[in-house]
Amino acid sequence: MTSSDFRCLRLDRDGDVLRVTIDHPDSKINAVDDDLHHDLTALFRHLKQVDDARAILLTGSKGVFSVGGDFDWFKTLDSPRRVFDLHRDAKQMIWDLLDVQLPIVAAVNGHAMGLAANLALFCDVIFMGESALIADPHVKAGIVAGDGGTAIWPMTIGPARAKEYLLTGDPLTARDAERLGLINHAVPDDELDEAAMAFAKRLAAGAPMAVQYTKLAVNKLIKEALSVSFDAATGYEMVTMLSEDHGEAIESFLNRRPPEFTGR
């Protein structure tokens, strides 16, 4: 597996650490579209088979992790078949991520929104630059939080706080995310990469089987939460993606005006 296998991801090695960088060539903010969604789905499937590294570092390029779904792309998800295929891949992506045996350190080097936020939170240890924001703003797009956020946010910060942020889509600063226990470490922007890589190398230096099997054992708890909520949340999301309110959210965003939701 090399960078040539992907269009929107860059792979590099630093000793025993495999660095994966989200780097969409057509988006300065690494927005998720068909190309990036496809690459992320393939990435975690392939990472399950990596045996020549001992840890993974996941980060973004251009000073941003990923802002989540591209609103122009949302407009193309206009049929039950398109929506079904998208969520089939999204489910596989999350479950494959949790089945990656190597420890994954996230270095959130800029805004992480929607799917990107949840991918970071499903990593094993999360570092975040102080200027970055993290949020799951699905509701602002008129759709249900269907990328695993309904499982991982309550697990990390509790149901009440999770609902506060999932029902509003409000962002958290790195320091607030650290204070609430959503992430592990908030660090100065210019120290982020070094700190995250140092921790990844520390994990890579550990006894591989002990580290990997301990991770997989903990991830069974996360899988249990996903089993409870993921299919329900994605099913509801599939319905709302075809709703008038979702269309209104897209049009209001693209035309820079407040949305007027009707519940249809």
KOLDRENRO-983189 format. One line per 4 residues: number of its first residue (from 0); for each residue x, y, z of N, C-alpha, C. Coordinates in Angstrom, 2 decimals. Each point is the difference from the previous one (the first is absolute). Layout:
<nodes>
NUM) X Y Z X Y Z X Y Z; ...
</nodes>
This chain:
<nodes>
0) 0.85 -1.19 0.00 -0.85 1.19 0.00 0.88 1.24 0.00; -0.16 0.86 -1.03 0.77 1.22 -0.12 -0.93 1.16 -0.35; 0.57 1.20 -0.05 -0.79 1.17 -0.36 -0.66 -0.15 -1.36; 0.63 -0.75 -0.90 -0.54 -0.16 -1.35 -1.32 -0.78 -0.01
4) -0.31 -0.67 1.10 -1.26 -0.74 0.08 -1.18 0.91 0.30; 0.27 1.28 0.31 -1.05 0.92 0.42 0.12 1.32 -0.77; -1.12 0.69 -0.11 0.01 1.31 -0.63 0.09 1.11 1.04; -0.58 -0.21 1.18 -0.15 1.08 0.99 0.74 -0.27 1.30
8) 0.85 -1.02 0.01 0.78 -0.32 1.19 1.47 -0.13 -0.38; 0.86 0.41 0.94 1.44 -0.13 -0.21 0.58 -0.87 1.11; 0.80 -0.98 -0.37 0.59 -0.92 0.96 1.51 0.17 0.04; 0.55 0.10 1.21 1.45 0.14 0.19 0.40 -0.85 1.20
12) 1.29 -0.31 0.09 0.50 -0.77 1.13 0.98 0.84 0.82; -0.09 -0.14 1.31 0.96 0.57 0.93 0.38 -1.12 0.96; 1.01 -0.75 -0.36 0.37 -1.16 0.79 -1.12 -1.02 -0.02; -0.45 -0.39 1.19 -1.06 -1.00 0.11 -1.40 0.59 -0.05
16) -0.09 1.31 -0.24 -1.30 0.68 -0.05 -0.38 0.28 -1.45; -1.19 -0.39 -0.37 -0.57 0.31 -1.31 -0.84 1.27 0.16; 0.41 1.06 -0.69 -0.75 1.25 0.03 -0.99 0.04 -1.15; -1.27 0.24 0.31 -1.04 0.15 -1.01 -0.51 1.43 0.06
20) 0.10 0.72 -1.11 -0.39 1.40 -0.05 -1.18 0.18 -0.95; -1.09 0.57 0.51 -1.13 0.35 -0.85 0.41 1.21 -0.84; 0.01 -0.16 -1.31 0.54 1.05 -0.88 -0.77 -0.01 -1.31; -1.19 0.58 0.03 -0.86 0.01 -1.19 0.55 1.01 -1.02
24) 0.34 -0.45 -1.20 0.60 0.92 -0.97 -0.95 1.08 -0.50; -1.31 -0.21 0.14 -0.98 0.95 -0.52 -0.68 0.82 1.09; 0.47 -0.12 1.23 -0.65 0.72 1.10 1.04 0.54 0.98; -0.02 1.29 0.19 0.94 0.63 0.94 -0.37 -0.30 1.44
28) -1.21 -0.50 0.23 -0.45 -0.29 1.35 -0.28 -1.50 0.18; 0.52 -0.80 -0.91 -0.14 -1.46 0.07 -1.46 -0.42 0.21; -0.90 0.61 -0.76 -1.42 -0.35 0.10 -0.22 -1.41 -0.53; -0.96 -0.69 0.60 -0.31 -1.37 -0.39 -0.94 0.00 -1.20
32) 0.41 -0.68 -1.05 -0.85 -0.23 -1.17 0.13 -1.48 -0.37; -0.46 -0.39 -1.18 0.08 -1.41 -0.38 1.44 -0.52 0.06; 0.95 0.80 -0.50 1.40 -0.45 -0.06 0.58 -0.24 1.38; -0.16 0.96 0.90 0.57 -0.14 1.34 -0.73 -1.08 0.79
36) -1.33 -0.06 -0.14 -0.77 -1.03 0.70 0.44 -1.40 -0.46; 0.21 -0.14 -1.29 0.46 -1.28 -0.56 1.38 -0.35 0.55; 0.91 0.98 0.03 1.35 -0.25 0.49 0.00 -0.39 1.48; -0.80 0.69 0.80 -0.04 -0.32 1.43 -0.59 -1.39 0.23
40) -1.00 -0.36 -0.80 -0.57 -1.35 0.12 1.06 -1.05 -0.31; 0.77 0.23 -1.05 1.05 -0.96 -0.38 1.16 0.01 0.99; 0.30 1.18 0.56 1.16 0.13 0.89 -0.06 -0.97 1.17; -1.09 0.05 0.75 -0.04 -0.79 1.22 -0.11 -1.49 -0.30
44) -0.60 -0.33 -1.13 0.00 -1.41 -0.42 1.43 -0.48 -0.22; 0.81 0.82 -0.64 1.40 -0.37 -0.27 0.85 0.03 1.27; -0.28 0.97 0.89 0.82 0.11 1.21 -0.11 -1.23 0.88; -1.11 -0.73 -0.12 -0.14 -1.23 0.79 1.05 -1.04 -0.39
48) 0.56 0.14 -1.20 0.96 -1.00 -0.50 1.45 0.46 0.12; 0.24 1.21 0.49 1.37 0.52 0.09 0.77 -0.75 1.08; 1.15 -0.56 -0.38 0.82 -0.73 0.97 1.45 0.46 0.00; 0.30 1.10 -0.72 1.37 0.50 -0.02 0.11 1.34 0.71
52) -0.99 0.34 0.84 0.05 1.18 0.85 -0.55 -0.40 1.37; 0.23 0.85 0.99 -0.47 -0.32 1.35 -0.97 1.03 0.56; -0.18 1.11 -0.70 -0.96 1.02 0.43 -0.34 0.86 -1.22; -1.11 0.71 0.12 -0.48 0.86 -1.09 -0.27 1.38 0.56
56) 0.36 1.02 -0.75 -0.36 1.38 0.34 -0.89 0.53 -1.11; -1.18 0.50 0.37 -0.97 0.53 -0.96 -0.11 1.50 0.19; 0.21 0.76 -1.07 -0.05 1.46 0.09 -0.53 0.57 -1.31; 0.00 1.33 -0.10 -0.48 0.67 -1.20 1.07 0.90 -0.59
60) -0.26 0.49 -1.18 0.92 0.92 -0.68 -0.61 1.40 -0.03; 0.78 0.96 -0.42 -0.49 1.37 -0.25 -0.58 0.65 1.25; 0.47 -0.42 1.17 -0.47 0.59 1.24 -1.42 -0.34 0.38; -0.52 -1.09 -0.54 -1.36 -0.43 0.33 -0.03 -1.53 0.00
64) -0.74 -0.58 0.94 -0.18 -1.45 0.01 -0.99 -0.35 -1.11; -1.25 0.37 0.17 -1.02 -0.08 -1.06 -1.25 0.67 0.52; -0.65 0.79 -0.86 -1.21 0.72 0.43 -1.26 -0.85 -0.17; 0.16 -1.26 -0.37 -1.17 -0.85 -0.18 -0.59 0.12 -1.40
68) -1.29 -0.34 -0.13 -0.63 -0.12 -1.31 -0.06 1.30 -0.78; 0.32 -0.10 -1.28 -0.11 1.12 -0.93 -1.48 0.19 -0.37; -0.49 1.23 0.13 -1.44 0.24 -0.22 -0.39 -0.18 -1.47; 0.89 0.28 -0.92 -0.30 -0.29 -1.40 -0.12 -1.50 -0.23
72) 0.81 -0.77 0.71 -0.08 -1.46 -0.08 -1.32 -0.49 0.57; -0.44 0.62 1.11 -1.28 -0.39 0.59 -1.13 0.05 -1.04; 0.06 0.98 -0.90 -1.06 0.17 -0.99 -0.08 -1.18 -0.95; 1.10 -0.76 -0.14 -0.01 -1.16 -0.90 -0.57 -1.24 0.67
76) -0.17 0.05 1.32 -0.52 -1.16 0.73 -1.53 0.11 0.05; -0.60 -0.15 -1.16 -1.41 0.36 -0.17 -0.91 -1.18 -0.34; 0.49 -1.22 0.25 -0.84 -1.17 -0.26 0.22 -1.04 1.09; -1.00 -0.83 0.27 0.19 -1.04 1.01 1.20 -0.89 -0.28
80) 0.27 -0.31 -1.27 1.14 -0.86 -0.33 1.33 0.66 0.36; 0.13 1.30 -0.32 1.24 0.73 0.31 0.20 0.06 1.51; -1.07 0.27 0.73 0.09 0.12 1.45 0.32 -1.35 0.63; -0.63 -1.05 -0.49 0.25 -1.35 0.52 1.45 -0.39 -0.20
84) 0.54 0.23 -1.21 1.39 -0.36 -0.28 0.96 0.77 0.89; -0.30 1.28 0.22 0.85 0.84 0.85 0.06 -0.56 1.42; -1.14 -0.35 0.54 -0.02 -0.46 1.38 0.53 -1.41 0.16; -0.10 -0.79 -1.03 0.65 -1.32 0.03 1.50 0.18 0.17
88) 0.57 0.92 -0.79 1.43 0.25 0.08 0.38 0.65 1.32; -0.84 0.91 0.49 0.30 0.69 1.26 0.05 -0.99 1.16; -0.93 -0.93 0.02 0.01 -1.01 1.06 1.25 -0.85 -0.08; 0.36 -0.42 -1.19 1.19 -0.83 -0.16 1.24 0.77 0.43
92) 0.04 1.30 -0.32 1.13 0.84 0.36 0.22 0.02 1.52; -1.06 0.25 0.75 0.12 0.10 1.45 0.38 -1.33 0.62; -0.66 -1.06 -0.45 0.31 -1.31 0.59 1.40 -0.46 -0.37; 0.45 0.29 -1.21 1.37 -0.34 -0.37 0.99 0.79 0.84
96) -0.28 1.29 0.24 0.88 0.82 0.83 0.19 -0.65 1.37; -1.09 -0.46 0.59 0.09 -0.61 1.33 0.70 -1.36 -0.02; 0.06 -0.62 -1.16 0.66 -1.30 -0.12 1.47 0.11 -0.39; 0.49 1.21 -0.26 1.43 0.17 -0.28 0.76 -0.34 1.27
100) 0.89 -0.98 -0.08 0.70 -0.44 1.21 1.05 1.00 0.46; 0.67 0.67 -0.93 1.03 0.96 0.40 -0.63 1.18 0.71; 0.63 0.53 1.05 -0.53 1.19 0.67 0.03 1.21 -0.94; -1.07 0.79 0.03 -0.12 1.17 -0.86 -0.04 1.25 0.86
104) 0.95 0.91 -0.25 0.03 1.30 0.67 -0.51 1.04 -0.98; -0.99 0.79 0.41 -0.51 1.08 -0.84 0.70 1.30 0.38; 0.49 0.71 -1.00 0.58 1.33 0.18 -0.92 0.98 -0.72; -0.97 0.55 0.74 -1.02 0.86 -0.59 0.60 1.40 -0.13
108) 0.47 0.30 -1.20 0.81 1.20 -0.22 -0.82 1.18 -0.51; -1.30 -0.11 0.03 -0.89 1.07 -0.44 -1.42 -0.49 0.21; -0.96 0.73 -0.52 -1.39 -0.35 0.26 -0.30 -1.45 -0.41; -0.74 -0.69 0.86 -0.46 -1.36 -0.26 -1.51 -0.02 0.21
112) -0.74 -0.18 -1.09 -1.45 0.13 0.06 -0.68 -1.26 -0.55; -1.17 -0.32 0.53 -0.81 -1.09 -0.54 0.72 -1.33 0.01; 0.03 -0.65 -1.15 0.66 -1.29 -0.13 1.44 0.07 0.48; 0.71 1.07 -0.36 1.41 0.12 0.39 0.15 0.05 1.51
116) -0.90 0.72 0.67 0.06 0.06 1.46 -0.15 -1.38 0.60; -0.95 -0.76 -0.50 -0.25 -1.32 0.57 1.12 -0.98 -0.33; 0.59 0.10 -1.18 1.17 -0.83 -0.30 1.11 0.27 1.00; 0.23 1.27 0.30 1.04 0.35 0.98 -0.33 -0.59 1.37
120) -1.27 0.10 0.40 -0.40 -0.46 1.33 0.04 -1.53 0.12; -0.13 -0.71 -1.12 0.11 -1.45 0.04 1.46 -0.47 -0.01; 0.95 0.93 -0.19 1.40 -0.37 0.12 0.31 -0.29 1.47; 1.19 -0.49 0.28 0.32 -0.50 1.33 0.47 1.10 0.95
124) 0.74 0.95 -0.49 0.44 1.15 0.79 -0.10 1.22 -0.90; -0.61 1.07 0.50 -0.28 1.18 -0.83 0.74 1.22 0.53; 0.88 0.54 -0.83 0.66 1.28 0.25 -0.68 1.05 -0.88; -0.10 1.22 0.51 -0.70 1.04 -0.76 0.73 1.32 0.16
128) 0.24 0.70 -1.11 0.62 1.32 0.05 -0.94 1.01 0.64; 0.57 0.95 0.74 -0.81 0.93 0.79 -0.95 0.86 -0.84; 0.34 0.26 -1.24 -0.85 0.86 -0.83 -1.10 -0.77 -0.71; 0.01 -1.32 0.11 -0.97 -0.83 -0.72 -1.33 -0.04 0.73
132) -1.04 -0.31 -0.76 -1.34 -0.23 0.55 -0.46 -1.40 -0.41; -0.84 -0.60 0.84 -0.56 -1.31 -0.32 -1.50 0.04 0.24; -0.76 -0.59 -0.93 -1.46 0.03 0.11 -0.60 -1.09 -0.87; -1.22 -0.39 0.37 -0.82 -0.87 -0.84 -1.25 0.78 -0.37
136) 0.06 0.80 -1.08 -1.10 0.92 -0.34 -1.02 -0.57 -0.97; -0.25 -1.31 0.06 -0.98 -0.59 -0.91 -1.35 0.73 0.07; -0.44 0.33 1.23 -1.32 0.61 0.13 -0.08 1.34 -0.73; 1.13 0.69 -0.10 0.00 1.29 -0.71 -0.23 -0.21 -1.49
140) 0.30 -1.21 -0.48 -0.27 -0.34 -1.39 -1.36 -0.66 -0.15; -0.80 -0.01 1.06 -1.33 -0.58 -0.06 -0.03 -1.51 -0.04; 1.06 -0.64 0.50 0.07 -1.46 -0.02 0.42 -0.52 1.37; -0.30 -1.27 0.24 0.33 -0.65 1.26 1.50 -0.32 0.04
144) 0.57 0.06 1.19 1.43 -0.32 0.18 0.20 -1.50 -0.19; 0.37 -0.38 -1.21 0.03 -1.42 -0.35 1.36 -0.59 -0.26; 1.09 0.67 0.39 1.35 -0.51 -0.25 0.63 -0.60 1.24; -0.82 -0.43 0.94 0.53 -0.57 1.23 0.06 0.97 1.15
148) -0.37 1.26 -0.24 0.04 0.99 1.05 -0.94 -0.30 1.15; -1.14 -0.67 -0.30 -0.96 -0.32 1.05 0.52 -1.09 0.94; 1.12 -0.62 -0.36 0.63 -0.99 0.88 1.22 0.59 0.71; 0.91 0.60 -0.76 1.28 0.39 0.60 -0.10 1.24 0.86
152) -0.86 0.97 -0.34 -0.11 1.18 0.84 -0.57 -0.34 1.38; -1.11 -0.75 0.10 -0.49 -0.36 1.34 0.99 -0.85 0.79; 0.77 -0.86 -0.67 0.97 -0.83 0.70 1.09 0.82 0.65; 0.37 1.12 -0.66 1.13 0.77 0.49 -0.40 1.11 0.96
156) -1.12 0.67 -0.25 -0.35 1.15 0.85 -1.36 -0.15 0.68; -0.65 -1.16 -0.17 -1.29 -0.23 0.66 -1.16 0.43 -0.88; -1.18 -0.61 0.21 -1.16 0.27 -0.86 -0.46 1.45 0.02; -0.04 0.63 1.16 -0.54 1.37 0.06 0.87 0.98 -0.79
160) 1.30 -0.02 0.25 0.89 0.90 -0.74 0.04 -0.38 -1.48; -0.02 -1.30 -0.28 0.02 -0.42 -1.40 -1.21 0.55 -0.74; -1.18 -0.08 0.63 -1.20 0.52 -0.66 0.08 1.51 -0.17; 0.61 0.69 0.94 0.15 1.46 -0.15 0.73 0.33 -1.30
164) 1.07 -0.73 -0.27 0.80 0.31 -1.19 -0.53 -0.66 -1.26; -0.60 -1.18 0.11 -0.55 -0.66 -1.19 -1.29 0.67 -0.46; -0.81 0.51 0.93 -1.27 0.61 -0.37 0.15 1.44 -0.48; 1.13 0.62 0.29 0.25 1.37 -0.46 1.03 0.07 -1.12
168) 0.92 -0.98 -0.02 1.10 0.07 -0.94 1.06 1.00 0.40; -0.08 0.52 1.24 0.97 0.99 0.44 1.40 -0.59 0.06; 1.01 0.78 -0.36 1.38 -0.50 0.04 0.62 0.15 1.38; 0.99 -0.82 0.25 0.81 0.07 1.21 1.41 0.42 -0.36
172) 0.59 0.87 0.81 1.41 0.29 -0.14 0.81 -1.18 0.48; 1.27 -0.01 -0.35 0.86 -1.10 0.45 0.06 -0.06 1.51; 0.14 1.15 0.66 0.10 0.01 1.46 -1.29 -0.49 0.65; -1.15 0.42 -0.53 -1.26 -0.49 0.55 -0.18 -1.49 -0.25
176) 0.40 -0.46 -1.19 -0.10 -1.43 -0.30 0.87 -0.81 0.94; 1.19 0.51 0.31 0.88 -0.68 0.95 -0.61 0.02 1.40; -0.53 1.14 0.41 -0.58 0.13 1.35 -1.16 -0.96 0.20; -0.82 -0.17 -1.03 -1.16 -0.88 0.10 0.34 -1.47 -0.17
180) 1.22 -0.30 -0.46 0.39 -1.38 -0.21 -0.33 -0.54 -1.38; -0.35 0.90 -0.93 -0.29 -0.44 -1.36 1.27 -0.41 -0.72; 1.09 0.72 0.27 1.31 -0.32 -0.58 1.00 -0.18 1.13; 1.21 -0.44 -0.34 1.02 -0.24 1.02 0.82 1.24 0.32
184) 0.50 0.67 -1.06 0.96 1.08 0.23 -0.24 1.16 -0.95; -0.10 1.22 0.55 0.01 1.23 -0.80 1.39 0.61 0.15; 0.65 0.26 -1.12 1.38 0.50 0.04 0.14 1.19 -0.94; 0.99 0.85 0.20 0.23 1.11 -0.94 0.15 -0.52 -1.43
188) -0.51 0.76 -0.94 0.00 -0.44 -1.39 1.38 -0.42 -0.49; 1.01 0.79 0.37 1.34 -0.27 -0.52 0.68 -1.18 0.70; -0.66 -0.57 1.02 0.55 -1.17 0.68 -0.81 -1.27 -0.29; -1.10 0.16 -0.74 -0.93 -1.12 -0.18 0.65 -1.19 -0.68
192) 0.59 0.21 -1.14 0.53 -1.14 -0.76 1.08 -0.73 0.78; 0.88 0.76 0.63 1.08 -0.63 0.76 -0.55 -0.80 1.18; -0.98 0.59 0.71 -0.56 -0.69 1.16 -0.74 -1.27 -0.40; -0.82 0.10 -1.06 -0.76 -1.17 -0.45 0.92 -1.09 -0.53
196) 1.03 0.40 -0.76 0.93 -0.99 -0.54 0.80 -0.66 1.12; 0.39 0.78 1.00 0.75 -0.58 1.12 -0.83 -1.05 0.72; -1.30 0.28 0.15 -0.86 -0.99 0.67 -0.19 -1.22 -0.88; -0.16 0.21 -1.31 -0.14 -1.15 -0.90 1.25 -0.87 0.05
200) 1.17 0.62 0.06 1.25 -0.77 0.08 0.11 -0.73 1.33; -0.54 0.62 1.06 -0.01 -0.68 1.30 -0.86 -1.26 -0.07; -1.17 0.10 -0.64 -0.84 -1.18 -0.16 0.68 -1.04 -0.90; 0.67 0.49 -1.04 0.67 -0.91 -0.92 1.13 -0.77 0.67
204) 0.58 0.58 1.06 1.10 -0.65 0.71 -0.49 -1.03 1.02; -1.31 -0.03 0.25 -0.54 -0.96 0.95 -0.07 -1.41 -0.57; -0.30 -0.95 0.87 -0.15 -1.39 -0.44 -1.20 -0.09 -0.95; 0.22 -0.31 -1.27 -1.07 0.12 -1.00 -1.27 -0.74 0.34
208) 0.11 -1.27 0.36 -1.22 -0.77 0.26 -0.74 0.53 1.23; 0.75 0.38 1.04 -0.64 0.52 1.20 -0.74 1.30 -0.29; 0.65 0.90 -0.74 -0.62 1.29 -0.34 -1.23 -0.22 -0.89; 0.16 -0.81 -1.03 -1.07 -0.17 -0.98 -1.21 -0.72 0.59
212) 0.23 -1.05 0.77 -1.13 -0.74 0.55 -0.70 0.77 1.11; 0.75 0.82 0.74 -0.64 0.86 1.00 -0.91 1.00 -0.69; 0.49 0.59 -1.09 -0.83 0.93 -0.77 -1.27 -0.69 -0.49; 0.13 -1.17 -0.60 -1.16 -0.68 -0.55 -1.00 -0.39 1.09
216) 0.50 -0.32 1.19 -0.90 -0.34 1.10 -0.83 1.22 0.42; 0.64 1.17 0.09 -0.73 1.22 0.34 -1.00 0.34 -1.10; 0.41 -0.20 -1.25 -0.89 0.34 -1.11 -1.26 -0.85 -0.03; 0.01 -1.13 0.69 -1.23 -0.80 0.09 -1.10 0.78 0.73
220) 0.38 0.84 0.95 -0.98 0.83 0.69 -0.59 1.03 -0.96; 0.86 0.57 -0.84 -0.48 0.98 -0.98 -0.90 -0.67 -1.02; 0.37 -1.20 -0.43 -0.82 -0.74 -0.96 -1.38 -0.30 0.58; -0.03 -0.29 1.31 -1.28 -0.29 0.63 -0.90 1.24 -0.07
224) 0.57 1.18 0.26 -0.78 1.23 -0.09 -0.44 0.25 -1.44; 0.88 -0.28 -0.94 -0.36 0.16 -1.41 -1.12 -0.95 -0.40; 0.04 -1.22 0.52 -1.04 -0.97 -0.33 -1.37 0.49 0.45; -0.03 0.75 1.10 -1.25 0.51 0.52 -0.53 1.14 -0.86
228) 0.88 0.93 -0.40 -0.49 1.26 -0.58 0.29 0.21 -1.48; 1.02 -0.67 -0.55 0.46 0.38 -1.34 -1.06 -0.23 -1.06; -0.58 -1.18 -0.07 -0.97 -0.29 -1.06 -1.24 0.89 0.13; -0.42 0.25 1.23 -1.14 0.88 0.19 0.32 1.41 -0.48
232) 1.17 0.52 0.42 0.37 1.36 -0.39 0.17 0.13 -1.51; 0.65 -0.98 -0.63 0.19 0.09 -1.44 -1.31 -0.18 -0.75; -0.88 -0.84 0.54 -1.32 -0.13 -0.61 -0.78 1.31 0.03; 0.02 0.66 1.16 -0.65 1.30 0.11 0.67 1.02 -0.91
236) 1.34 -0.09 -0.10 0.71 0.94 -0.86 -0.40 -0.18 -1.46; -0.16 -1.26 -0.43 -0.40 -0.25 -1.38 -1.34 0.64 -0.30; -0.93 -0.03 0.97 -1.30 0.65 -0.18 0.17 1.51 -0.11; 0.77 0.58 0.92 0.13 1.46 0.01 0.82 0.52 -1.17
240) 0.86 -0.82 -0.58 0.77 0.46 -1.17 -0.91 0.25 -1.20; -1.18 -0.59 0.00 -0.95 0.21 -1.08 -1.13 0.96 0.41; 0.21 0.70 1.11 -1.04 0.90 0.51 0.12 1.40 -0.61; -1.10 0.76 0.08 0.02 1.39 -0.45 0.92 0.84 0.88
244) 0.03 -0.30 1.29 0.85 0.77 0.90 1.48 -0.14 -0.37; 0.42 -1.19 -0.42 1.39 -0.16 -0.43 0.27 0.84 -1.24; -0.93 -0.01 -0.95 0.15 0.84 -1.18 0.07 1.47 0.36; -0.82 0.41 0.96 0.01 1.39 0.45 1.33 0.35 0.66
248) 0.55 -0.92 0.78 1.30 0.24 0.63 1.09 0.22 -1.05; -0.03 -0.81 -1.05 0.99 0.13 -1.07 -0.14 1.35 -0.70; -1.23 0.34 -0.40 -0.22 1.23 -0.75 0.32 1.22 0.85; -0.36 -0.02 1.27 0.27 1.15 0.86 1.50 0.17 0.21
252) 0.72 -1.12 0.13 1.45 0.08 0.17 0.66 0.55 -1.25; -0.39 -0.53 -1.15 0.63 0.43 -1.26 -0.35 1.45 -0.33; -1.17 0.46 0.44 -0.43 1.38 -0.27 0.23 0.94 1.18; 0.68 -0.51 1.03 0.42 0.81 1.15 -1.17 0.73 0.65
256) -1.03 -0.77 0.34 -1.15 0.56 0.71 -0.44 -0.98 1.08; -0.74 0.47 1.01 -0.46 -0.91 1.05 -1.02 -1.00 -0.56; 0.05 -1.25 0.47 -0.95 -1.00 -0.48 -1.38 0.23 0.62; -1.02 -0.46 -0.71 -1.37 0.02 0.52 -0.54 -1.41 -0.04
260) 0.13 -0.71 1.11 -0.39 -1.41 0.06 -1.49 -0.13 0.25; -0.61 -1.00 -0.64 -1.45 -0.19 0.11 -0.37 -1.36 0.59; 0.97 -0.88 0.19 -0.31 -1.33 0.51 -0.49 -0.95 -1.07; 0.27 0.32 -1.25 -0.40 -0.88 -1.10 1.25 -0.50 -0.75
</nodes>
